[in-house]
């Protein structure tokens, strides 16, 4: 599996060894908090038929060793370094949750490097309760449980929920805390009108933060909004086929 070097640190990415030489659109897939590239395992095959998906592990997540970051601006610099290292042409930035906020932030600061935005289950800013930041120091097990409980649709199979719970716990508590600090650092609501990049906002109909997706749709000129049934916050796992179809529709629209 390939790695890129960003500021002297190895960064894992799933996909072609040379994404810049791939098919169609390059689609940078960025996971959210407490997660890693495997979030996209059932989405990548559909995209790879005609496009070039690149699923990255953020620093301190999955196979990327770190150090973990905890501010929006730090991730912005990291992502600029990653796209330089991979020699990416203007790409479609597809991010889930925290990754969707990174996508919007990146487009605000590097509009010439982004051909499209797909924030999934995301928000322009996040009202993070103190428990989800401080709780990692005092009772991490309680925070893991609380996160698991709001992620999924009531219609999602228990086996999938349990499997994701195990995957989430692969991210150490200190790194989860850093993720929550990162989410708390986004403040985009007042700047959405500056986004000029074509944007497809996607979320599940049982999304805990559905108001965040509606805010992105309302604030970004020309943005579309797809609300997919039988899905909560973990949309790429709950409804990967419907999500893949929505992403492909957007990619097709960019080619017209």
C-alpha positions, 0 to 999 in steps of 0.5 A: 500500500502506498505512502506519501511523505508530508513534512517528513512524516509518512501518510498512508493513502489507499489507491493508485501509486500515482493518482495524478495519472489516473482515470477521470476525476481525482477524488480525495476521500477524507474520513472524519473523527475517530476514523480512518480510510476503511470508512470508504471501503464500499464506496471506492470500488464504484468510483474506481471504475471511471475515476481515481479515488484516493482514501487518506489516513489523516495523521495519527489515524489508521496507518498514518503514524502522526503526530495528530493535529488539533486545529483547522489551519494545521489540517489545511497546511497538511492537506496542501502538503499532501496534494503537493506530494501526490502531484494532484491536479484540481481534485474533487474533495469528498469529506465525511463529517470533520473531513467535510469541514476540511473540504470547505476550509480548503476550498476557501483558502485554495480555490484553484486546487479544488474542482468540486466539494462533497461534504457528507454529514458535515457542518460549517461549524460544530457546537461540541459539548465540553464532555466530548473534549474533556471526557477523553481525559476522565472517562473515555469509555463513556465518550466512545459509547456516546459517540456510537449511539448517535452515529447510526440510523435506527434501521442499521443492522446491529452487526455493522454498529458493533463492527464500527464500534471496534473500528472507532476504538482503534483511534486512541483517546488522545487522538479522539480528543484532538479530533474534537478540538479540530471540529470545535475550531471550524468557523465557516458559517459566515464565509460560505458565500465566498465558496465558488466551487461546485458543491454537492452536500449529502447526508442521511435522513437520520443524520444527527447534524442534518441542520449542518448539511442544510446550512451548507446547502443554503450558504454555498451558491449553487450547491445541491443537497441529497438526503439519502434514506435509512442512514444516520451519520455513518452514511458511507457504511450504512448506505454505500451504494446510494452514496456512491451513486450520488457521488457519481452523479455529481462527478458526471455533472462536472464533466458536462 
